[in-house]
Amino acid sequence: MPASSADLQPLVSREQARNTIADAIRLFVGRGRRYSVKQLSNGTRVPDWQINAALVDASKPDHRPLPPEALLSISAFLGADFTNEWLGLAYQGAFDFPDEDDPRPGDMAVEAAENAATVARAAADGAFGPDDHPALRVVGARMKRSGAMLVRMAGQPAVGRRRAA
């Protein structure tokens, strides 16, 4: 007998999603972090109370989830590093669109060659070891940025730019 729709659970639970978002905010906001809740509120125009309510454990009655527009505003302000902390629940990732002017094609080709050389050196022994990981993270981020520039240079519509922090 087929399961009724009432028995179907989403791939990501409500509590897991809300707590992961709260944990992601805590990585960037709070005592000893880059921003205070007030600074985040001022930078995003999301009210402090809304941010604070989202930081409460999702199983508690005082928890209030961030509405999509607030979560996206916070993501725009904090950037892809923040977004990747919670978007990983969907087995996806994010990257920041470059803010600078498009580079010259020759410069992009040189950077692509340097990135490929770094990956080739790291893979030369047949495995990526712990010593390779820091360089590979940097190269991966550069490759995503370069890809976004190529898409933009190829005539894709411009995407809104992030406001400076």
SULDATA-V482819 format. One record per pair of residues at least 24 apart in sequence whose ideal C-beta (glycine too) atoms are under 10 Angstrom apart, sorted by the first residue. I is the first residue (numbers start at 1). J is the second residue. D is the distance in whole Angstrom. If there is no record, write none. Layout:
i:I j:J d:D
i:I j:J d:D
This chain:
i:11 j:89 d:9
i:11 j:90 d:8
i:11 j:91 d:9
i:12 j:86 d:10
i:12 j:89 d:5
i:12 j:90 d:7
i:12 j:91 d:10
i:13 j:58 d:9
i:13 j:89 d:10
i:14 j:58 d:7
i:14 j:65 d:8
i:15 j:57 d:9
i:15 j:58 d:4
i:15 j:59 d:6
i:15 j:63 d:9
i:16 j:58 d:8
i:16 j:89 d:7
i:17 j:58 d:8
i:17 j:65 d:8
i:17 j:86 d:7
i:17 j:89 d:6
i:17 j:90 d:9
i:18 j:54 d:7
i:18 j:56 d:9
i:18 j:57 d:9
i:18 j:58 d:4
i:18 j:59 d:9
i:18 j:63 d:7
i:18 j:64 d:9
i:18 j:65 d:5
i:18 j:66 d:8
i:18 j:86 d:10
i:19 j:55 d:10
i:19 j:56 d:10
i:19 j:57 d:7
i:19 j:58 d:5
i:19 j:59 d:8
i:19 j:63 d:9
i:19 j:86 d:10
i:20 j:58 d:9
i:20 j:85 d:7
i:20 j:86 d:5
i:20 j:87 d:9
i:20 j:88 d:8
i:20 j:89 d:6
i:21 j:54 d:7
i:21 j:55 d:9
i:21 j:58 d:9
i:21 j:65 d:8
i:21 j:66 d:7
i:21 j:71 d:7
i:21 j:74 d:9
i:21 j:75 d:10
i:21 j:82 d:10
i:21 j:85 d:8
i:21 j:86 d:5
i:21 j:87 d:10
i:21 j:89 d:9
i:22 j:51 d:10
i:22 j:53 d:10
i:22 j:54 d:6
i:22 j:55 d:5
i:22 j:56 d:8
i:22 j:57 d:8
i:22 j:58 d:7
i:22 j:63 d:8
i:22 j:65 d:9
i:22 j:66 d:9
i:22 j:86 d:9
i:23 j:55 d:9
i:23 j:85 d:7
i:23 j:86 d:8
i:24 j:71 d:10
i:24 j:74 d:9
i:24 j:75 d:9
i:24 j:78 d:8
i:24 j:81 d:9
i:24 j:82 d:6
i:24 j:83 d:8
i:24 j:84 d:8
i:24 j:85 d:3
i:24 j:86 d:5
i:24 j:87 d:9
i:24 j:88 d:9
i:25 j:51 d:7
i:25 j:54 d:7
i:25 j:55 d:6
i:25 j:66 d:9
i:25 j:71 d:10
i:25 j:74 d:7
i:25 j:78 d:8
i:25 j:82 d:8
i:25 j:85 d:9
i:25 j:86 d:9
i:26 j:55 d:7
i:26 j:85 d:10
i:27 j:78 d:9
i:27 j:81 d:8
i:27 j:82 d:7
i:27 j:85 d:6
i:28 j:74 d:9
i:28 j:77 d:9
i:28 j:78 d:5
i:28 j:79 d:9
i:28 j:81 d:8
i:28 j:82 d:6
i:28 j:85 d:9
i:29 j:55 d:8
i:29 j:74 d:9
i:29 j:78 d:8
i:29 j:82 d:9
i:30 j:55 d:8
i:34 j:78 d:9
i:34 j:165 d:8
i:35 j:77 d:8
i:35 j:78 d:8
i:35 j:165 d:8
i:39 j:77 d:10
i:39 j:165 d:9
i:40 j:73 d:10
i:40 j:74 d:7
i:40 j:77 d:7
i:40 j:78 d:8
i:40 j:165 d:10
i:41 j:74 d:10
i:41 j:77 d:10
i:42 j:77 d:10
i:43 j:73 d:9
i:43 j:74 d:9
i:43 j:76 d:9
i:43 j:77 d:5
i:43 j:78 d:9
i:43 j:163 d:7
i:43 j:164 d:9
i:43 j:165 d:6
i:44 j:69 d:10
i:44 j:70 d:7
i:44 j:71 d:10
i:44 j:72 d:9
i:44 j:73 d:4
i:44 j:74 d:5
i:44 j:75 d:9
i:44 j:76 d:7
i:44 j:77 d:5
i:44 j:78 d:9
i:44 j:163 d:9
i:45 j:69 d:10
i:45 j:70 d:9
i:45 j:73 d:7
i:45 j:77 d:9
i:46 j:70 d:4
i:46 j:71 d:9
i:46 j:72 d:10
i:46 j:73 d:5
i:46 j:74 d:6
i:46 j:77 d:9
i:50 j:74 d:10
i:73 j:163 d:10
i:75 j:162 d:9
i:76 j:160 d:8
i:76 j:161 d:9
i:76 j:162 d:5
i:76 j:163 d:7
i:77 j:162 d:7
i:77 j:163 d:7
i:77 j:164 d:10
i:77 j:165 d:7
i:78 j:162 d:9
i:78 j:165 d:8
i:79 j:162 d:7
i:79 j:165 d:9
i:80 j:141 d:9
i:80 j:144 d:8
i:80 j:145 d:10
i:80 j:162 d:10
i:81 j:141 d:10
i:93 j:140 d:10
i:93 j:144 d:8
i:94 j:144 d:9
i:95 j:140 d:10
i:95 j:141 d:8
i:95 j:143 d:10
i:95 j:144 d:4
i:95 j:145 d:7
i:95 j:147 d:8
i:95 j:148 d:6
i:96 j:141 d:9
i:96 j:144 d:8
i:96 j:145 d:7
i:96 j:148 d:8
i:96 j:161 d:10
i:96 j:162 d:7
i:97 j:144 d:10
i:97 j:145 d:8
i:97 j:148 d:5
i:97 j:149 d:9
i:97 j:151 d:9
i:97 j:152 d:8
i:97 j:158 d:9
i:97 j:159 d:6
i:97 j:160 d:9
i:97 j:161 d:7
i:97 j:162 d:8
i:98 j:144 d:10
i:98 j:145 d:5
i:98 j:146 d:9
i:98 j:148 d:6
i:98 j:149 d:5
i:98 j:152 d:8
i:98 j:161 d:9
i:99 j:161 d:6
i:99 j:162 d:7
i:99 j:164 d:8
i:100 j:145 d:9
i:100 j:149 d:9
i:101 j:149 d:10
i:102 j:149 d:6
i:102 j:150 d:9
i:102 j:152 d:7
i:102 j:153 d:5
i:103 j:146 d:9
i:103 j:149 d:7
i:103 j:153 d:9
i:105 j:150 d:10
i:105 j:153 d:8
i:108 j:146 d:6
i:108 j:149 d:7
i:108 j:150 d:7
i:108 j:153 d:9
i:111 j:139 d:10
i:111 j:142 d:7
i:111 j:143 d:9
i:111 j:145 d:9
i:111 j:146 d:6
i:111 j:149 d:10
i:112 j:142 d:9
i:112 j:143 d:8
i:112 j:146 d:7
i:112 j:150 d:10
i:114 j:139 d:8
i:114 j:142 d:9
i:115 j:139 d:5
i:115 j:140 d:9
i:115 j:142 d:6
i:115 j:143 d:6
i:115 j:146 d:8
i:116 j:143 d:9
i:118 j:142 d:9
i:119 j:143 d:9
